Amino acid sequence: MMMAPPSRAIQRLGDLLAHHTGQTLSESRRWRIETSLRPLMRERGLVSLDGLVAAIERDPGGTLMTETIDAMLNHESSFYRDFAVFKAIEQTALPRLQAQARDKTLRIWCAGCSTGQEAYSLAMMLKRMKPAWDGWRVTIVATDVSELAIEKARRGRYPQMDMQRGLQINDLLRWFRPAGDDWQIADEIRDMISFQTDNILEPRKVSGVFDLILCRNMLFYFPEDMRRKACDTLARHARPGTYLVLGAGEMLAGGNSPFANCRELSCIYVADKPATLPTVIGRPAH
């Protein structure tokens, strides 16, 4: 059975998403678009996707377009998401990086950081391991294409529901304080991270090489050519020995990839040769 072609409104929205983020509006995502956009449409007094597109076209540089693109992005995130991955980072990847370091510096990049929970999880982990990292210069850079997500990440303020999704009670008690109905993360943790709005396809805020790169549950939203371009970026910011963490269901493939699979570490790869041109294949695990 052939799928019906997308309406003009959905086609136009898909074009906007692709132009500004590189992501494609796949058939599996099209049916969810109106649901994703409904709160924004209600807030703006718009009753249909056609009306939303018409309003964007009347003011193409306005905030409505930014808010629409943001609503179409997947901001799913949680503290210590896929705990086994964080356990592997803490118990294996970080000790290996420490052992091979030429100087006491550790650089981490969270690409596609969404609203910040992943980056904050890493910062809390490193604080928990503090005796091992005394005297080290630790840098965490976290980037996302969504300005609104980065603004929330910088604030470090989360609702109760987020506190109940993966956050360990010891971290909650030590690093958060009540803020009305929400929870505010401690400045000591927030100050460890530089949150920047940036596009992995054309990064402008990221420089140098990193020891650990997390790029989880994002690359499979790109078409093949954009996946390759994103992976070129990851490779350029890696060195032999850099660890790369992908999401479940994502795989690196292609003979030019500088990354090799760490068979004992789920979803983790390590660069074992100079950077060239990796290609990512795979699909979302959710």
Secondary structure, DSSP 4 states (H G I P E B T S, - for coil): -PPPPPPHHHHHHHHHHHHHHS----HHHHHHHHHHHHHHHHHHT--SHHHHHHHHHHSTTSHHHHHHHHHHS-----TTSSHHHHHHIIIIIHHHHHHH-SSSEEEEEEET-TTSHHHHHHHHHHHHTHHHHTT-EEEEEEEES-HHHHHHHHHTEEEHHHHTSS--HHHHHHHEEEETTEEEE-HHHHTTEEEEE--TTS-SS--S--SEEEE-S-GGGS-HHHHHHHHHHHHHT--TT-EEEE-TTEEEESTT-SEEE-TTSTTEEEE-S-----EEEE----
